[in-house]
Amino acid sequence: MELVTLKIDNQPIEVEAGATILEAAERVGVEIPTLCYLKEINVIGACRVCVVEVKGAKALQAACVAPVSQDMDVCTNTSAVRKARRLTLELILSNHPFECLTCIRNQNCELQKLAENFGIREVRFVGENPGYDADFSSPSVVREPEKCILCRRCVSVCGNVQTVHAIALQERGFNTTVAPAFHCSMAESVCICCGQCTLVCPTAALHEKEEVDLVWAALADPKKHVIVQTAPATRVSLGEEFGMEPGSIVTGQMITALRMLGFDKVFDTDFTADLTILEEGNELLHRVKTGGTLPLITSCSPGWIKFMEHFYPELLPHLSTCKSPQQMFGALAKTYYAEKMGIDPADIFVVSYMPCTAKKYEARRPEMQSSGYFDIDVVLTTREVGRMMREVGINFSVLPLTDYDSPLGLSTGAGLIFGATGGVMEAALRTVYEVVTNQELQAVEFKEVRGLQGVKEAAVDLAGLTVKVAVAHSLGNARKLMEAVKNGTADYHFIEIMTCPGGCIGGGGQPIPTNTEIRIKRINGTYTADELMVMRKSHLNPAVRELYEDFLGEPLGHKSHELLHTHYHARGKY
């Protein structure tokens, strides 16, 4: 590896050739401000907030794109640099709405933070705004063009990571804005509602559709029996909303806090994740034995489903017919649970606490009413739940630990690892192995499908039957697998796809910031939580067994198909 030597603020440093000034500065403890920069995704030098002075250069250089060179002498803290950065910020602020106190990103806005860091107390310029209207059409993501600073991070993550290209720069010059093609609404576009754009937006030009008030209203209604389910990935991310380290396992505190908000029952989506494994595992075995459509592809991720409907409708028969754990829970809450508790399902209000913005879209799909009602009433993201808890003054770090309610609160480690990429596959293999071989699986960890590699493959021997599997996370990687399936070159039996980088731990509704380092910590927390579980195989969950004995009958049976399975349909690309 070729190395170059340079100085940054008179500190000598040696870095690999091709590194940028920004990367070199980080290594000597100098934090250069950025707005448009997004590591490995959006490196365009557009905002000019990161400018530095390079001795001998005619003009200030954008540190995020300027490569280092031998004997380069960089100054990041000269009067000219500070004036240039401050001027740039003032110009950005000149046509930005001053709505900080009422903005959803108040106190977690990168533009707001930089304005404070630079001590900007007044803006010398008065700018205009093109005046594009806010777009509330999507059930998941709100677009507020007036707050957009044209950093293009959202465009890059949507196009380069997810390969959806739902939004792009529209118009030119003063009228430039980020929007779907032809200025159509988000609901009319190919947006798959994943919310990755909301994670990378430095302001609130893109954010989740907030539904907190609907939940407060339900909690205040004495006629409503309000229950909440918590997704696997939430227990390793909610702590971040209260200043805790990413990956901190806060299951017990989270349950306590939700009860303090007023929920009548707190249940675990991991319960229906275990149920999903029973249904999906049997579906896989049925297809293998009967010559059904293979590979079978998981259907837990609603953004992924919408992606398939838009871009690969011809491959829809490969999707599992199983609903996601969220939707299975809702269907059971308003049938099985309502019957067991003697409550009119019309009076049951089901709240899903998810790491995902696409779950809001999924809950409103017309197919998701198998209970006779919309199975899920409201979906809240981790950010929304954090705001609710702060509103009532919950001191999260000192809460006692409590357990989930029964019967929909008992789960296994297999259900828990659904939150990480590869988790659904690993959970399925733990169960399918024992179902096929009738032998106890001693080593329950299938580490071949773990990690942040874009596409992972494994082959598992099941008593002479070799099952070939693949795992992908983020839709750019999923597209590679789907092209192989489409071309007939994918020799797999089972494929797991998760929409978001890292899986649900990196979902579009998770705390901001979410980056690679944070994803790794959440994944590690997920597997640690699994190791601490007494039960680690879905088919051993006694509450799931009881559900089949008392209500469903058997996996893939008539009632299971009625409540736990669904169908999908082709959508246009434009």
Summary of the structure (lengths in Angstrom):
residues: 574
radius of gyration: 24.9
end to end distance: 46.2
largest distance: 79.7
contacts: 2037
relative contact order: 0.12
helix: 42%
strand: 15%
